[in-house]
Amino acid sequence: QATSNKFLMRELCKSESITQPRYQLCRSIHDINYSLNFIDYPILFKPLDNRGSTGVNVIKTKKNIQKKFYETLIHSNSKEVLLESYIEGKHVSVDSLIDDEGKTLILGIGEKKHSDKEKKIIIQVNYPALIDKSSLLNLKNTHNQVIKALNITRGISHAEYIIDKKGRPFLIEIASRGGGVLTSCTILKIISKIDTVDYLYREALGLKI
């Protein structure tokens, strides 16, 4: 639940002072209008419990806001929507695993490119992400804080961050599983020399890693 329910994830990370977009849980147009009193445009609508960019909408003005809300709502299994402030910056993904000593190992950091449309579909991921040393250190430290805040103690994880112009990484979301589209089984094996499929197999059977 801590990683599949985006609101719960936000709340747990908020309690540990992890940098995130401003957010509000919404179930109705009334909730949306209330949230806009303290969250400025542009904003994002996200299904509470779906994967990737499915159902995500970027809203820059009040025009068609009701239509966009319902477009997102139909992709939410819980019929709840997360309204978030839109953060400008570099979109990166961080893939990591917990080793048998409990240490978080970062296997790869990718930089994502989006379509220019409001739905912000990811169309390309480049490895490694082009990040300056200071921002990279901030990203790694934040990722370790997120893992700890959500009590992820085993397995692999896939996280998304936006690094703003000040070099601050904003947590977008994290899943306690590997990234899709061949990320875990193929890409990470090439760039990190770690076979995550073999790792998970050994972990599940209690074998030495």
Salt bridges, closest charged atoms under 4 A:
GLU71 OE1 - LYS119 NZ 3.19
GLU80 OE2 - ARG27 NE 2.62
GLU84 OE2 - ARG10 NE 2.90
GLU84 OE1 - LYS46 NZ 3.20
ASP95 OD1 - HIS158 ND1 2.75
GLU111 OE1 - LYS90 NZ 3.87
GLU111 OE2 - LYS113 NZ 3.36
GLU118 OE1 - LYS68 NZ 3.10
GLU160 OE1 - HIS91 NE2 2.58
GLU160 OE2 - LYS112 NZ 2.75
GLU160 OE2 - HIS158 NE2 2.78
ASP164 OD2 - ARG168 NH2 2.62
GLU173 OE1 - LYS6 NZ 3.88
ASP195 OD2 - LYS189 NZ 3.57
ASP198 OD2 - ARG202 NE 3.09
GLU203 OE1 - ARG154 NH2 3.12
